[in-house]
Amino acid sequence: MSMSGLAGMLSAAGAPANGWLTHAARVVSHSPHSRTLRWARGPLGLSYVSIHEESDRLGAAVLSETCLFVVGTIHNADDLRQQHLGVSSRVEGSQDLAEGLLEWYLAKGLEPFTDLNGAFVLGIWDAREQQFHLMTDRLGLRKVYVAQVPQGLVFASEVKALLAHPQVSRAIDERALAHLLSMGHLLDDRTLYASIQLLRSGRRLTYAPRKRALTTEPYWQLRYTISQNRLSLTACADELAQRLTASVERRLDGVDRLGIPISGGLDSRTLLGMTRRLRPTEPIRTFTIGHAHAYDVVFGRRIARACRAHHRFLPLEPDFMARQGERFTWLTDGMVSLHNCWGMALTEAAPPACSRVFHGFLGDALNTSTNRFMKTAFRQTDPEAQAREAGQSYGNMVFSDQELAGLLRPSVYRAVAGAAAEDVARSVREAETDVLSDRLIWVEIQQRHLRYTSYMLAMIGSAVPISMPFADNDVVAFLTSTPPAYRLDKRLYRAMIRRHLPSLARIGMEDTSGLPIDAGWLRQRLHWRWEQFRERQLPRWTGGWYHPHDRIAYAHYNEWMRLQPTRGYLEETLARGEAYLEPWCDLAAVRRVLADHLAGTANAYRKVSALMTLVLWLEQVQKLPVATEESGVSCQAA
C-alpha cells in the first residue's frame, strides 16, 4: 500500500464543495511526482493524490443509485468473489475491484467486506437508503479522519486537509494535548482537535445526511484467544512460517524493485529472508539508519550480506531534528513526538531505488513484545491492579502527572489531570483477551502501534508505496490464537527463524544482549556476566573514565540535543513558539525544561521533543490556508 492522499465529502444537500476538494488535494500532496484525480457522483465528491500511478489508483463504480470507491490493496478479492457471487474471473486493477465490490454490496450488503484482507479505504453512497458507509481495513493501516460540517461529512487521510475546510473548528482538544505531553503520542480516536476524529481500526462509519446522524460500529475486533489446538511449538513455528511466506508472496505480486528497511530485530530479517527465498536472484535493496556503531546498523549490514541484498547505510547526523523536524511534524499531523524523525532519511533514499517497500510493522507486537514502560504491569495478577500499573507507567512516560501540574496552566491541568493514565487503564480493562498478560499486548497494538509507531507508514508511504506482511489477516488470526506460553519471550518467533531461516538466526539481535537468536544457555549466561562486569565494575574501577556505550538507540538523543546546531534550533524554535504554547502552558516552566536539559542537569529529550512538536505543528497550521467553498481560492488562516 501507499499512503497517498485522500479527501472526500458527502454533502447533505446538493453537490460537494469543489473549492475545498481542490485545495485539500494540494494539502495532502507530498511528492512532486504525484497525480491528482477528482471524482464525483451526486452528493459524494473525492480528491485522490496518487504517488505511484501504475499500482496506486482510485477505483470507483456506479450502478443504479449506488456508488462505491476504494483505494489501496485487497489481496483476497478473487476468493471472495467466488465465495459470495460464484464468479471465478480474476479481479484486475482498481476499477475491476470497485465494480466487484459494488456487486457484492448490492447482492449481500456489507457482510462480505468483513473478510477483506489488505490495506484500504472504502466508501459507499447508497441513495436508496440515503446512507453513506465508510470503512478501512481491519487494522486501520490506511488512516481516515472525519469531521461533521453544516454541509455534511468531510473525511481525509490527513488531519491538515480537514483543517483547510472553512467550517472545521481548530479548537484544541485539551485531553489530546495531555496525551501528547504525557506519552509522546495520542490515544483512541483523538486528534489534537475536538472537531476531528480518527475512524478507528475495525470500525465502520454510517452517515445519514438527511438526519445529520453519524454512527460508528465495530465490524471486526482484534482478540487474543486461548488456542484450542494441541500443536507443538515446532508445528506452530512451521505454520507461522507458511502463513508469513504466503503473505510475503501476495505482496510481491507485480513488484519489480523491492526495498526493505533493515535492523537487528526479528521483523525485518524475517521479511528479507523470506523474500530472498521466494526471489533467489532478483535484486533487493536494504537500508539501515543510525550511528555506525548501533546494533541495528551493525547487525542489519550482516543480515543484508547474508541475503545478498544491495545494502545502503544512511548515517544519522546529530542535527537531524533541525533538518527534518518540520517536515516530519507536518507529515504526522503533529501527533507524534519530534525525536522520531530519524526515519525521514528513508523518504529521500527509497523512492529512486524502490517501487515498493516492505516494513515489519506489527511483527514484534503480535509475537508478544511490550514497551519497557509497561513491563512492570506484567507481574500483576489482579486485572484492576494491572490496569492501574499500566496506566501509571505508560501514561506518564514523558511528563508525569505531577510535572504536568507545573507545566500546564491551572485551569488546563484541572481539566486533564490524570487523563493519559486513565485512558491507558481503561484501554487495558477493555482489552479483548482470554489471558491477563495479553491485555497489555492488546493495548500495545491498539494504542502504541496503531496510533504511534504507524507514523513510519505515513512517513515512508508519503514517498513510496509500502506493504506490511505481518498485518495480513491470516497471520494476525494465527498469532492471536497461539498458546500464550509459545509467545512468551518470543519463543514461537525465534523457533520459526531457527527452523526456516537458520543463517539469519546466527546473526546478533539489537536487544540488550546483542547475542544471536540461536545462542545457547551457556553463552547467554557468560555474556550476561560480562555485561554486568562491563556496565557496573569497569566504570567504578576506572573512576568513570570507562563507561559502556549505548549501542541500542538509533540516536544519542540527550547528548545530541545539547550540541550545536540542534541546541540553537531548540532555543530559537521554543522562543518563537511561546505564542503558541501560552494558552495552555506556563512559559516559565517551558523555559526551565529546556534550560535544565541543555545544562545537563536533566535528561529531558522526550519532554523537549513533545513541546517542540506542538510548536512546529501549531506554527504550520497557523500558515495553512483555508479554502473558500465557492471559488476554490484560498485565504490565509486567521
C-alpha positions as CSV (number, residue, x, y, z in Angstrom):
1,M,0.0,0.0,0.0
2,S,0.9,3.6,-0.2
3,M,-0.2,6.4,2.0
4,S,-1.4,8.5,-1.0
5,G,-3.7,11.4,-0.1
6,L,-7.5,11.2,0.0
7,A,-10.1,13.9,0.7
8,G,-13.8,13.5,0.3
9,M,-17.2,15.0,1.2
10,L,-20.7,13.6,1.5
11,S,-22.9,16.6,1.0
12,A,-26.2,16.8,2.9
13,A,-27.7,19.0,0.2
14,G,-26.5,19.4,-3.4
15,A,-23.1,18.8,-4.8
16,P,-20.0,18.7,-2.6
17,A,-17.8,21.8,-2.3
18,N,-15.3,21.9,-5.1
19,G,-13.2,24.6,-3.6
20,W,-12.2,22.5,-0.5
21,L,-11.7,19.3,-2.5
22,T,-9.3,21.0,-4.9
23,H,-7.4,22.7,-2.0
24,A,-7.4,19.5,0.1
25,A,-5.6,17.7,-2.7
26,R,-2.8,20.2,-2.6
27,V,-2.5,19.9,1.1
28,V,-2.1,16.1,1.1
29,S,0.2,16.0,-1.9
30,H,3.8,15.5,-0.7
31,S,5.6,14.4,-3.8
32,P,6.3,16.4,-7.0
33,H,5.6,13.3,-9.0
34,S,2.1,12.7,-7.5
35,R,-1.0,12.6,-9.7
36,T,-4.4,14.0,-8.6
37,L,-7.7,12.5,-9.7
38,R,-11.1,14.1,-9.0
39,W,-14.3,12.0,-8.9
40,A,-17.9,13.0,-8.0
41,R,-21.3,11.4,-8.2
42,G,-24.4,13.0,-6.7
43,P,-23.6,14.2,-3.2
44,L,-20.3,12.3,-3.0
45,G,-17.0,14.0,-4.1
46,L,-13.4,12.8,-3.9
47,S,-9.9,14.1,-4.5
48,Y,-7.2,11.4,-4.6
49,V,-3.5,12.0,-4.8
50,S,-1.6,9.0,-6.1
51,I,2.2,8.7,-5.6
52,H,2.6,5.7,-7.9
53,E,0.3,5.8,-11.0
54,E,0.7,2.2,-12.1
55,S,-0.1,0.5,-8.8
56,D,-1.9,3.1,-6.7
57,R,-5.2,4.2,-8.2
58,L,-8.7,5.2,-7.2
59,G,-11.3,2.6,-8.1
60,A,-14.9,3.9,-8.4
61,A,-18.1,2.3,-9.7
62,V,-21.7,3.3,-10.1
63,L,-24.8,1.1,-10.5
64,S,-28.3,2.3,-10.3
65,E,-28.5,4.7,-7.3
66,T,-25.4,3.3,-5.5
67,C,-21.7,4.3,-6.0
68,L,-18.6,2.9,-4.4
69,F,-15.0,3.9,-4.2
70,V,-11.9,2.1,-3.0
71,V,-8.2,2.9,-2.6
72,G,-5.4,0.7,-1.5
73,T,-4.8,-3.0,-1.9
74,I,-7.1,-6.0,-1.3
75,H,-5.4,-9.4,-1.7
76,N,-8.3,-11.8,-1.5
77,A,-10.8,-10.2,-3.9
78,D,-10.7,-13.3,-6.2
79,D,-11.5,-15.7,-3.4
80,L,-14.3,-13.5,-2.0
81,R,-15.8,-13.0,-5.5
82,Q,-16.0,-16.8,-5.9
83,Q,-17.4,-17.3,-2.4
84,H,-20.1,-14.7,-2.5
85,L,-21.1,-14.5,-6.1
86,G,-19.9,-17.7,-7.6
87,V,-17.8,-15.8,-10.1
88,S,-14.3,-17.2,-10.8
89,S,-12.9,-14.5,-13.1
90,R,-9.8,-12.7,-11.8
91,V,-10.0,-9.2,-10.4
92,E,-7.6,-6.9,-12.4
93,G,-6.9,-3.4,-11.3
94,S,-8.6,-0.9,-9.1
95,Q,-11.6,-0.3,-11.4
96,D,-12.4,-4.0,-11.7
97,L,-12.0,-4.3,-7.9
98,A,-14.5,-1.4,-7.3
99,E,-17.0,-3.0,-9.7
100,G,-16.7,-6.3,-8.0
101,L,-17.1,-4.8,-4.5
102,L,-20.2,-2.9,-5.7
103,E,-21.7,-6.2,-7.0
104,W,-21.1,-7.8,-3.6
105,Y,-22.7,-5.0,-1.8
106,L,-25.8,-5.0,-3.9
107,A,-26.1,-8.8,-3.6
108,K,-25.0,-9.3,0.0
109,G,-24.9,-5.9,1.7
110,L,-21.9,-5.1,3.9
111,E,-21.3,-8.6,5.2
112,P,-18.6,-9.7,2.7
113,F,-16.4,-6.6,3.5
114,T,-15.7,-8.0,7.0
115,D,-13.3,-10.5,5.4
116,L,-11.3,-8.2,3.1
117,N,-7.6,-8.8,3.5
118,G,-5.3,-5.8,2.7
119,A,-4.9,-2.1,3.5
120,F,-7.6,0.0,2.0
121,V,-10.2,2.7,2.4
122,L,-13.7,2.0,1.1
123,G,-16.8,4.2,0.8
124,I,-20.4,3.6,-0.4
125,W,-23.1,6.0,-1.1
126,D,-26.5,4.2,-1.2
127,A,-29.1,6.7,-2.4
128,R,-31.9,4.1,-1.9
129,E,-31.2,4.0,1.9
130,Q,-29.9,7.6,2.0
131,Q,-26.8,6.4,3.8
132,F,-23.0,6.7,3.4
133,H,-20.7,4.0,4.7
134,L,-17.0,4.5,5.2
135,M,-14.5,1.9,6.4
136,T,-10.9,1.0,6.5
137,D,-9.1,-2.4,6.7
138,R,-9.3,-4.3,9.9
139,L,-6.2,-2.7,11.4
140,G,-6.8,0.8,10.1
141,L,-3.5,0.7,8.2
142,R,-4.8,3.5,6.0
143,K,-5.9,6.2,8.2
144,V,-9.1,8.2,7.7
145,Y,-10.2,11.2,9.8
146,V,-13.7,12.6,9.8
147,A,-15.5,15.8,10.8
148,Q,-19.1,17.0,10.5
149,V,-19.8,20.4,9.0
150,P,-23.1,22.1,8.2
151,Q,-22.9,20.9,4.6
152,G,-22.4,17.3,5.6
153,L,-19.5,15.0,6.3
154,V,-15.9,15.6,5.3
155,F,-13.2,13.0,5.6
156,A,-9.5,12.8,4.7
157,S,-6.3,10.7,5.1
158,E,-4.7,13.6,7.0
159,V,-5.9,16.0,9.7
160,K,-4.4,19.0,7.9
161,A,-6.8,18.5,4.9
162,L,-9.8,18.8,7.2
163,L,-8.3,21.9,8.9
164,A,-8.3,23.5,5.5
165,H,-12.1,23.4,5.4
166,P,-13.6,26.7,6.4
167,Q,-16.2,25.2,8.8
168,V,-14.0,22.7,10.6
169,S,-13.1,24.1,14.0
170,R,-9.5,24.5,15.0
171,A,-10.3,24.4,18.8
172,I,-7.7,22.2,20.6
173,D,-8.8,19.0,22.3
174,E,-7.1,19.5,25.7
175,R,-7.3,15.8,26.6
176,A,-5.4,15.0,23.4
177,L,-2.9,17.7,24.3
178,A,-2.4,15.9,27.6
179,H,-1.8,12.6,25.7
180,L,0.9,14.1,23.6
181,L,2.7,15.7,26.6
182,S,2.3,12.5,28.8
183,M,3.2,9.8,26.2
184,G,4.5,11.5,23.1
185,H,1.5,10.3,21.0
186,L,-2.3,10.2,21.0
187,L,-4.8,7.5,22.1
188,D,-8.1,6.1,20.9
189,D,-9.7,8.1,18.1
190,R,-8.4,11.5,19.2
191,T,-6.6,14.2,17.2
192,L,-5.4,17.5,18.6
193,Y,-8.7,19.0,17.5
194,A,-12.0,18.3,19.2
195,S,-13.9,18.5,15.9
196,I,-11.8,15.8,14.1
197,Q,-11.8,12.1,15.0
198,L,-9.9,9.1,13.6
199,L,-12.1,6.3,12.2
200,R,-10.6,3.6,14.4
201,S,-9.5,0.2,13.2
202,G,-12.1,-2.4,12.6
203,R,-15.0,0.1,12.7
204,R,-17.5,1.2,10.1
205,L,-19.0,4.6,9.9
206,T,-22.5,5.3,8.7
207,Y,-23.8,8.8,8.0
208,A,-27.4,9.7,7.2
209,P,-27.2,13.2,5.6
210,R,-30.9,14.0,6.0
211,K,-30.9,13.4,9.7
212,R,-27.3,14.6,10.1
213,A,-26.8,11.4,12.1
214,L,-23.3,9.8,12.3
215,T,-22.7,6.4,14.0
216,T,-19.8,4.0,14.1
217,E,-19.9,0.3,15.0
218,P,-17.3,-2.5,15.0
219,Y,-17.3,-4.9,12.2
220,W,-14.2,-6.8,13.4
221,Q,-12.3,-6.8,16.7
222,L,-8.7,-7.8,17.5
223,R,-9.0,-10.5,20.1
224,Y,-6.4,-12.8,21.7
225,T,-7.9,-16.2,22.4
226,I,-6.6,-19.4,24.1
227,S,-5.9,-21.8,21.3
228,Q,-8.0,-25.0,21.2
229,N,-5.4,-26.9,19.2
230,R,-2.6,-29.0,20.7
231,L,0.1,-28.2,18.1
232,S,3.6,-28.4,19.4
233,L,5.9,-25.4,19.4
234,T,7.6,-26.8,16.3
235,A,4.4,-27.3,14.5
236,C,3.3,-23.8,15.3
237,A,6.6,-22.4,14.1
238,D,6.1,-24.3,10.8
239,E,2.5,-22.9,10.4
240,L,3.7,-19.4,11.1
241,A,6.4,-19.7,8.5
242,Q,3.9,-21.0,6.0
243,R,1.4,-18.1,6.6
244,L,4.1,-15.4,6.6
245,T,5.6,-16.8,3.4
246,A,2.1,-16.7,1.7
247,S,1.7,-13.1,2.9
248,V,5.0,-12.0,1.5
249,E,4.3,-13.8,-1.8
250,R,0.9,-12.0,-2.1
251,R,2.5,-8.6,-1.6
252,L,5.4,-9.4,-4.0
253,D,2.9,-9.7,-6.9
254,G,3.8,-7.1,-9.5
255,V,6.7,-5.7,-7.6
256,D,9.9,-5.3,-9.6
257,R,12.1,-3.2,-7.3
258,L,11.7,-4.0,-3.6
259,G,13.3,-2.2,-0.7
260,I,13.4,-3.2,3.0
261,P,14.5,-1.0,5.9
262,I,16.6,-3.5,7.9
263,S,17.6,-3.6,11.5
264,G,19.0,-6.1,14.0
265,G,15.5,-7.1,15.1
266,L,13.4,-10.1,14.1
267,D,10.8,-8.5,11.8
268,S,12.9,-7.1,9.0
269,R,15.3,-10.1,8.9
270,T,12.2,-12.4,8.6
271,L,10.8,-10.4,5.7
272,L,14.2,-10.1,3.9
273,G,14.9,-13.8,4.4
274,M,11.5,-15.0,3.1
275,T,11.7,-12.6,0.2
276,R,15.1,-13.9,-0.8
277,R,13.8,-17.5,-0.7
278,L,10.9,-16.5,-2.9
279,R,13.1,-14.5,-5.3
280,P,16.5,-16.0,-5.1
281,T,18.1,-14.0,-7.9
282,E,16.3,-10.6,-8.1
283,P,17.9,-7.5,-6.6
284,I,16.6,-6.4,-3.2
285,R,17.5,-3.0,-1.7
286,T,18.1,-2.7,2.0
287,F,18.6,0.4,4.2
288,T,19.8,0.9,7.8
289,I,19.7,4.2,9.6
290,G,21.5,5.3,12.8
291,H,25.0,5.9,14.1
292,A,27.6,3.5,12.7
293,H,28.1,1.5,16.0
294,A,24.4,0.9,16.7
295,Y,23.4,-2.7,16.9
296,D,20.7,-2.1,14.3
297,V,23.3,-0.8,11.8
298,V,25.9,-3.5,12.6
299,F,23.6,-6.5,12.5
300,G,21.4,-5.0,9.7
301,R,24.5,-4.9,7.5
302,R,25.3,-8.6,8.3
303,I,21.7,-9.7,7.6
304,A,21.7,-7.9,4.2
305,R,25.1,-9.5,3.3
306,A,23.7,-13.0,4.2
307,C,20.7,-12.4,1.9
308,R,22.8,-10.9,-0.9
309,A,20.9,-7.6,-0.8
310,H,22.2,-4.3,-2.2
311,H,22.7,-2.5,1.1
312,R,22.9,1.2,1.9
313,F,23.8,2.7,5.3
314,L,22.2,6.1,6.0
315,P,24.2,7.8,8.7
316,L,22.2,9.8,11.2
317,E,23.9,13.1,11.9
318,P,23.5,15.0,15.3
319,D,21.5,17.8,13.7
320,F,18.8,15.5,12.1
321,M,16.0,17.1,14.1
322,A,16.9,20.6,12.9
323,R,16.9,19.4,9.3
324,Q,13.9,17.1,9.3
325,G,11.7,18.1,12.2
326,E,9.4,20.5,10.5
327,R,8.5,18.1,7.6
328,F,8.2,15.2,9.9
329,T,5.7,17.1,12.1
330,W,3.7,18.1,9.0
331,L,3.5,14.5,7.7
332,T,2.4,13.1,11.0
333,D,-0.2,15.8,11.7
334,G,1.6,16.8,14.9
335,M,0.5,13.6,16.7
336,V,3.9,12.0,17.3
337,S,7.0,13.5,19.1
338,L,9.7,15.1,17.0
339,H,12.6,12.9,18.1
340,N,11.1,10.0,16.0
341,C,12.0,11.9,12.8
342,W,15.2,9.8,12.4
343,G,13.4,7.7,9.8
344,M,12.9,10.6,7.4
345,A,16.2,9.6,5.7
346,L,14.2,6.8,4.0
347,T,11.8,9.2,2.3
348,E,14.8,10.5,0.3
349,A,16.7,7.3,-0.2
350,A,13.9,4.8,-1.0
351,P,12.0,6.4,-4.0
352,P,14.8,6.4,-6.5
353,A,15.8,2.8,-5.8
354,C,12.4,1.1,-5.0
355,S,8.9,0.7,-6.4
356,R,7.7,-0.7,-3.1
357,V,8.9,-1.0,0.5
358,F,8.3,-3.9,2.9
359,H,8.0,-2.9,6.5
360,G,7.9,-5.2,9.6
361,F,5.1,-3.2,11.2
362,L,3.3,-5.2,13.9
363,G,5.5,-8.2,13.8
364,D,7.1,-7.5,17.2
365,A,3.9,-6.8,19.0
366,L,1.9,-9.7,17.6
367,N,4.7,-12.0,18.7
368,T,4.4,-10.6,22.3
369,S,6.6,-7.7,23.0
370,T,5.7,-4.7,25.0
371,N,7.4,-1.4,25.6
372,R,9.5,-1.0,28.7
373,F,7.1,1.4,30.4
374,M,4.5,-1.3,30.9
375,K,6.8,-4.3,31.8
376,T,6.1,-3.9,35.5
377,A,2.4,-4.4,34.8
378,F,3.1,-7.9,33.5
379,R,3.9,-9.0,37.1
380,Q,0.4,-8.1,38.3
381,T,-2.0,-11.0,38.8
382,D,-5.1,-8.8,39.6
383,P,-6.8,-7.3,36.5
384,E,-7.5,-4.0,38.2
385,A,-4.0,-3.7,39.6
386,Q,-2.6,-4.4,36.2
387,A,-4.8,-1.7,34.6
388,R,-3.7,0.9,37.2
389,E,0.0,0.0,36.9
390,A,-0.1,0.1,33.1
391,G,-1.8,3.5,33.2
392,Q,0.7,5.0,35.6
393,S,3.8,3.6,33.9
394,Y,2.8,4.2,30.3
395,G,0.6,7.2,30.8
396,N,3.4,9.2,32.4
397,M,6.4,8.3,30.3
398,V,7.2,11.9,29.1
399,F,5.7,14.4,31.6
400,S,4.4,12.7,34.7
401,D,1.1,14.0,36.1
402,Q,3.0,15.9,38.8
403,E,5.2,17.5,36.2
404,L,2.1,18.4,34.1
405,A,0.7,20.2,37.2
406,G,3.7,22.6,37.0
407,L,3.8,22.8,33.2
408,L,0.2,23.5,32.3
409,R,-1.9,26.4,33.4
410,P,-4.0,25.6,36.4
411,S,-7.3,25.7,34.6
412,V,-6.0,23.4,31.9
413,Y,-4.4,21.0,34.3
414,R,-7.6,20.6,36.3
415,A,-9.4,19.6,33.1
416,V,-6.9,16.9,32.1
417,A,-5.3,15.8,35.4
418,G,-4.5,12.1,35.1
419,A,-6.1,11.9,31.6
420,A,-3.4,9.8,29.9
421,A,-3.1,7.3,32.8
422,E,-6.9,7.0,32.9
423,D,-7.3,6.3,29.2
424,V,-4.5,3.7,29.2
425,A,-6.0,2.0,32.2
426,R,-9.4,2.0,30.5
427,S,-8.0,0.5,27.4
428,V,-6.4,-2.3,29.4
429,R,-9.8,-3.1,31.0
430,E,-11.5,-3.1,27.6
431,A,-8.9,-5.5,26.0
432,E,-10.4,-8.4,24.1
433,T,-8.4,-11.3,25.6
434,D,-8.8,-14.5,27.5
435,V,-5.4,-14.2,29.2
436,L,-4.4,-11.4,31.7
437,S,-0.9,-10.8,30.3
438,D,-2.4,-10.5,26.7
439,R,-4.3,-7.4,27.8
440,L,-1.1,-5.4,27.7
441,I,-0.2,-6.8,24.2
442,W,-3.7,-5.8,23.0
443,V,-3.2,-2.3,24.3
444,E,0.3,-2.3,22.7
445,I,-1.2,-3.0,19.3
446,Q,-4.3,-0.8,19.5
447,Q,-2.7,2.2,21.1
448,R,1.1,2.2,20.7
449,H,1.4,0.6,17.3
450,L,-1.7,1.7,15.5
451,R,-1.6,5.2,17.0
452,Y,2.2,5.7,17.4
453,T,4.6,3.5,15.5
454,S,2.4,3.7,12.5
455,Y,4.0,7.1,11.9
456,M,6.6,5.1,9.9
457,L,3.9,4.1,7.5
458,A,2.7,7.6,6.9
459,M,6.3,8.9,6.7
460,I,7.7,6.3,4.3
461,G,4.4,6.0,2.5
462,S,4.4,9.6,1.6
463,A,7.2,8.9,-0.8
464,V,6.9,5.3,-2.0
465,P,4.2,2.5,-1.8
466,I,4.6,0.4,1.4
467,S,3.3,-3.1,2.4
468,M,3.2,-4.8,5.8
469,P,3.2,-8.6,5.5
470,F,2.7,-9.1,9.3
471,A,-0.6,-7.3,9.1
472,D,-2.1,-9.9,6.9
473,N,-5.4,-11.3,8.1
474,D,-4.2,-14.9,8.1
475,V,-1.0,-14.1,10.1
476,V,-2.9,-12.0,12.6
477,A,-5.5,-14.7,13.1
478,F,-2.9,-17.3,13.8
479,L,-0.7,-15.3,16.1
480,T,-3.6,-14.2,18.2
481,S,-4.7,-17.8,18.8
482,T,-1.4,-19.4,19.7
483,P,-0.8,-20.5,23.3
484,P,0.5,-17.7,25.4
485,A,3.4,-19.8,26.6
486,Y,4.6,-20.0,23.0
487,R,4.6,-16.3,22.6
488,L,6.3,-15.6,25.9
489,D,9.8,-14.1,25.2
490,K,9.0,-14.7,21.5
491,R,9.6,-18.4,21.8
492,L,7.5,-19.2,18.7
493,Y,9.0,-16.4,16.7
494,R,12.6,-17.4,17.5
495,A,11.8,-21.1,16.8
496,M,10.4,-20.2,13.4
497,I,13.6,-18.3,12.4
498,R,15.9,-21.0,13.7
499,R,14.0,-23.7,11.7
500,H,13.3,-21.8,8.5
501,L,15.9,-19.0,8.4
502,P,18.9,-20.7,10.1
503,S,21.6,-18.5,8.6
504,L,19.8,-15.4,10.0
505,A,19.4,-17.0,13.4
506,R,23.2,-16.9,13.7
507,I,23.3,-13.1,13.5
508,G,23.0,-11.0,16.6
509,M,19.9,-9.1,17.7
510,E,19.6,-5.4,18.6
511,D,18.2,-6.1,22.1
512,T,20.2,-5.5,25.2
513,S,22.4,-8.6,24.7
514,G,23.4,-8.4,21.1
515,L,23.5,-12.2,21.0
516,P,22.3,-14.2,18.1
517,I,18.9,-16.0,18.2
518,D,20.5,-19.4,18.4
519,A,22.8,-18.6,21.3
520,G,22.9,-21.5,23.8
521,W,22.2,-21.3,27.6
522,L,25.9,-21.3,28.5
523,R,26.8,-18.5,26.0
524,Q,23.9,-16.4,27.3
525,R,25.0,-16.8,30.9
526,L,28.6,-15.9,30.2
527,H,27.6,-12.9,28.1
528,W,25.3,-11.7,31.0
529,R,28.2,-11.9,33.4
530,W,30.4,-10.0,31.1
531,E,27.8,-7.3,30.6
532,Q,27.3,-6.9,34.3
533,F,31.1,-6.5,34.7
534,R,31.3,-4.0,31.8
535,E,28.4,-1.9,33.0
536,R,29.0,-1.9,36.7
537,Q,32.5,-2.8,37.7
538,L,34.7,-1.3,34.9
539,P,33.2,2.3,35.3
540,R,33.8,2.2,39.0
541,W,37.3,0.7,38.8
542,T,38.4,3.3,36.2
543,G,36.9,6.2,38.2
544,G,34.4,6.9,35.4
545,W,36.9,7.0,32.7
546,Y,35.3,4.0,31.0
547,H,31.6,3.9,30.5
548,P,29.7,1.5,28.2
549,H,28.4,3.0,25.0
550,D,24.7,2.8,24.2
551,R,24.6,0.6,21.1
552,I,20.8,0.1,21.1
553,A,19.5,3.5,20.4
554,Y,19.3,4.9,16.8
555,A,20.5,8.3,18.1
556,H,22.0,9.7,21.2
557,Y,19.1,12.0,21.8
558,N,20.0,13.6,25.1
559,E,23.6,14.2,24.0
560,W,22.9,15.4,20.5
561,M,20.1,17.8,21.7
562,R,22.8,19.7,23.6
563,L,25.1,20.2,20.6
564,Q,25.1,23.0,18.1
565,P,23.3,23.5,15.7
566,T,20.5,21.5,17.4
567,R,20.9,23.5,20.6
568,G,20.3,26.7,18.8
569,Y,17.5,25.2,16.8
570,L,15.7,24.2,20.0
571,E,16.2,27.6,21.7
572,E,15.1,29.6,18.7
573,T,12.1,27.4,18.0
574,L,10.7,27.3,21.5
575,A,11.3,31.0,22.0
576,R,9.4,31.7,18.7
577,G,6.7,29.2,19.7
578,E,5.9,30.7,23.1
579,A,2.9,32.4,21.5
580,Y,1.5,29.0,20.5
581,L,2.1,27.4,23.9
582,E,1.0,30.3,26.0
583,P,-2.8,29.4,26.1
584,W,-2.0,26.1,27.7
585,C,1.4,26.2,29.3
586,D,3.3,28.2,32.0
587,L,6.0,29.7,29.8
588,A,8.5,29.9,32.7
589,A,8.1,26.1,33.2
590,V,8.7,25.6,29.5
591,R,11.9,27.6,29.6
592,R,13.0,25.6,32.7
593,V,12.5,22.3,31.0
594,L,14.7,23.4,28.1
595,A,17.3,25.1,30.3
596,D,17.7,22.1,32.6
597,H,18.1,19.8,29.6
598,L,20.7,22.0,27.8
599,A,22.6,22.4,31.1
600,G,22.8,18.6,31.5
601,T,21.0,18.7,34.9
602,A,18.2,16.6,33.4
603,N,17.9,14.1,30.5
604,A,14.7,15.5,29.2
605,Y,14.8,14.9,25.5
606,R,11.3,13.4,25.5
607,K,9.9,16.5,27.2
608,V,11.7,18.9,24.9
609,S,10.6,16.8,21.9
610,A,6.9,16.9,22.8
611,L,7.0,20.7,23.3
612,M,8.8,21.2,20.1
613,T,6.2,19.0,18.3
614,L,3.4,21.2,19.5
615,V,5.2,24.4,18.4
616,L,6.2,23.2,15.0
617,W,2.7,21.8,14.3
618,L,0.7,24.8,15.5
619,E,3.1,27.2,13.7
620,Q,2.5,25.4,10.4
621,V,-1.3,25.1,10.9
622,Q,-1.3,28.9,11.5
623,K,0.0,29.3,8.0
624,L,-2.3,26.7,6.4
625,P,-4.7,28.5,4.1
626,V,-8.5,27.8,4.3
627,A,-10.4,27.1,1.1
628,T,-13.4,29.2,0.1
629,E,-16.2,26.9,-0.8
630,E,-17.5,28.7,-3.9
631,S,-14.4,29.7,-5.9
632,G,-11.7,27.4,-4.5
633,V,-9.5,30.4,-4.0
634,S,-7.7,30.1,-0.7
635,C,-7.5,32.7,2.0
636,Q,-5.0,32.9,4.8
637,A,-6.0,31.3,8.1
638,A,-6.8,33.5,11.0
